[in-house]
Amino acid sequence: MEQVWRGGVSTQNAACRGVTLPKFTTSAMRTVFLLFACLPLFCGAQTTIPVADQTFKMDSEHSFAYAFAQGDEVLLHIEVLVGKQVRNVEFAQLNGASLFSTYALDSTLDKSILIPQTGIYLLIVRERGMGKKVCRFTLHRTPVGPLTERMDTRVLWDLQQYPQYRVQRRMVLVGKKPGISTLGGQVNVSASKLGLKNPVGTYQFTLPPHTVSWAYRITVGQALTDARKKDADQLTSAINSGAAKLLPVAPPTALAALALGMAIDLTVPKVGEAVEYALMTSENLEKFRKREPYQAYIWQGSVSSDVQRRYTPLEGSYYFAFRTNNWIDDITINVDMEAVTETPIYAEETFVEPVK
């Protein structure tokens, strides 16, 4: 959706005549009183946004262009730093009416200006005289509401070359929502059965969208339950000490705390069958099965438990591939994973662009 402006300010006249005032009941009067009582709260919620802060030397005329939204209250502060006075200061709509003008500014001026319609406005400082003069001005805007709060006030082109413009809207990144996603499962790795079977098992997983880091723990056998209990006690102790206050989201598990970057020692069981494992893509999985050269993000040999925090890879599907040297007994491997996500948050922003 767009609006094209060619200059000028629209006006609207209205007349009120013959209005009969309604009779208010006690309940209605209470409602009106509450509305007026809450009005300062709504007004206080408005945010003043800095737009410009410039210091410049005066020589003839200076013009500064900015975009503002309808209903904005623009706070102009201008002062003469060096010299006696400037001839004229004007605030006007591009190709339109002047909203404010003053002459013979010799010290400081503060002015509040209400913007009648969304568009480009000019702050013009004029001077005709001899002598060195330096001025400084600041501009702040107070939006009328949340719908116009996000406004790109920059005018990035030559207005003399392209005086016409249009008002546009776009989605911009305004923040990120942190989160934790829990993954994991069990893998059964068959024994070689004296060379009759391939002793390889795999665990496939897909990282959630917008993953920024993740952690995993691999445990062989039945030692996982005791490890989780000890980790829960460590996490409770860390939270009580205030170590988790700086984390963007409360970790549900000690493994999640590790994924978030907390310095916490997870329990690594010392018992269990030793295995070889690697983290890889599907293209390398068959090579792992055939004991051919392959590429992996990480490889560990002869471990019964392992804990890692990872920053690569961060998207897509991958495999943990396991191999055992046990000739007779199958083994069970537990895989715990916690992924930290930062989901982008977008909001609509108003901006202006030239009509070429």
C-alpha positions, -999 to +999 in steps of 0.1 A: +000+000+000+014+034-009+005+071-011+020+095-035+025+131-024+030+160-048+030+188-022+004+208-004-014+203+029-050+190+030-074+208+053-108+199+066-134+222+080-162+212+103-191+230+120-210+221+151-244+234+156-275+226+177-259+199+199-281+187+228-261+175+258-271+140+270-281+133+306-256+112+325-265+086+350-243+080+381-228+049+364-219+069+333-204+096+353-182+071+371-171+057+337-162+092+324-143+100+356-122+068+353-114+076+316-102+110+325-082+096+355-065+071+332-057+096+305-024+107+320-013+071+321-019+067+283-001+100+276+028+090+298+032+058+277+043+079+247+079+076+237+102+105+226+125+093+198+156+112+189+158+122+152+188+146+147+215+164+165+237+186+143+262+214+147+270+234+115+287+266+104+264+293+089+268+305+054+237+317+036+210+291+038+209+255+052+181+231+047+177+198+065+151+172+054+134+146+076+103+124+073+076+125+100+043+107+106+009+122+109+002+132+145+039+134+155+048+160+180+082+173+168+103+190+195+128+215+179+157+229+199+181+253+181+208+275+196+234+300+183+268+288+196+290+313+179+279+347+166+251+372+175+220+359+156+206+342+126+181+359+103+154+333+100+145+297+112+116+280+094+100+245+097+079+237+066+064+208+047+082+200+015+063+218-013+037+228+012+028+252+040+051+266+066+044+253+101+066+276+120+089+306+114+108+330+135+133+359+128+164+373+145+172+343+166+200+354+189+202+327+216+181+296+221+147+284+207+125+255+218+094+248+198+068+220+197+053+214+162+024+191+154+027+172+121-005+174+100+002+145+076+029+119+069+056+132+047+089+151+043+095+183+063+123+209+060+142+227+088+155+258+070+181+282+086+188+314+067+215+340+072+227+371+054+256+387+071+293+388+078+311+370+106+315+335+118+284+318+131+278+283+144+245+268+152+233+235+167+199+219+166+182+188+179+150+172+167+129+146+187+095+131+177+068+118+200+045+095+180+008+098+184+005+060+189+021+026+184+011+024+147+033+054+138+061+047+164+083+029+138+092+056+112+124+059+092+129+096+094+158+096+069+156+113+035+184+097+015+182+114-019+185+148-036+151+165-032+159+190-060+164+162-084+134+141-072+109+164-053+081+139-055+080+110-031+057+082-018+050+068+016+057+031+019+056+004+045+080-025+051+087-052+076+118-047+097+136-067+123+128-053+158+140-080+181+146-117+187+127-141+209+149-166+227+138-202+232+149-237+241+140-268+220+145-303+234+155-332+212+168-367+219+162-404+218+177-438+220+198-457+195+203-495+195+237-506+181+239-542+171+269-562+181+291-576+152+280-612+160+315-624+152+316-604+120+281-614+107+266-579+113+277-544+108+280-529+144+267-494+134+237-475+147+225-440+138+204-412+153+190-386+129+179-352+141+168-319+126+179-286+142+149-262+148+148-230+127+169-201+140+192-223+161+222-203+174+238-229+196+231-264+209+245-290+233+243-328+235+252-356+258+258-392+247+255-419+273+259-456+269+239-480+290+218-472+321+238-445+337+217-417+323+191-415+351+216-409+378+234-383+357+202-364+350+194-363+387+229-349+396+227-324+369+193-312+381+208-306+416+237-286+400+212-265+380+192-257+411+223-247+429+234-224+400+200-208+398+199-201+436+233-185+434+221-161+407+243-175+379+214-178+355+202-142+358+221-130+327+207-158+305+181-147+279+158-175+289+155-198+320+171-232+312+148-262+319+178-285+323+215-284+330+222-294+294+201-264+283+221-241+306+253-254+289+238-247+255+230-211+266+267-206+276+266-211+313+297-225+329+283-257+344+299-291+348+276-319+336+279-353+350+299-377+328+293-413+339+324-435+339+306-468+334+292-482+302+304-498+269+329-478+249+318-467+214+331-447+185+309-419+172+308-391+147+285-362+138+280-360+100+258-354+071+238-380+052+264-380+024+291-393+047+270-419+066+274-447+041+312-441+041+311-445+079+293-478+075+318-491+050+348-478+070+358-455+041+373-420+046+346-396+055+341-360+068+326-352+101+319-322+123+333-341+153+347-376+159+353-393+192+367-428+197+362-452+226+339-432+249+311-443+271+298-408+277+304-374+261+291-338+265+296-311+239+284-275+231+281-268+194+280-236+173+282-256+140+262-268+123+231-246+130+205-257+105+194-288+086+193-325+093+223-346+106+233-379+120+251-392+150+267-425+138+279-450+164+301-481+161+308-507+188+335-533+191+313-556+211+311-589+193+282-604+212+259-580+230+239-552+215+242-518+233+217-489+239+229-453+235+210-423+249+212-390+231+201-358+249+200-325+230+190-289+238+189-263+211+189-225+217+169-206+192+164-169+185+133-164+165+133-130+147+104-106+154+093-082+127+072-051+127+059-027+101+079+005+095+069+036+075+094+052+052+096+075+022+112+070-011+115+091-043+093+089-073+117+086-102 
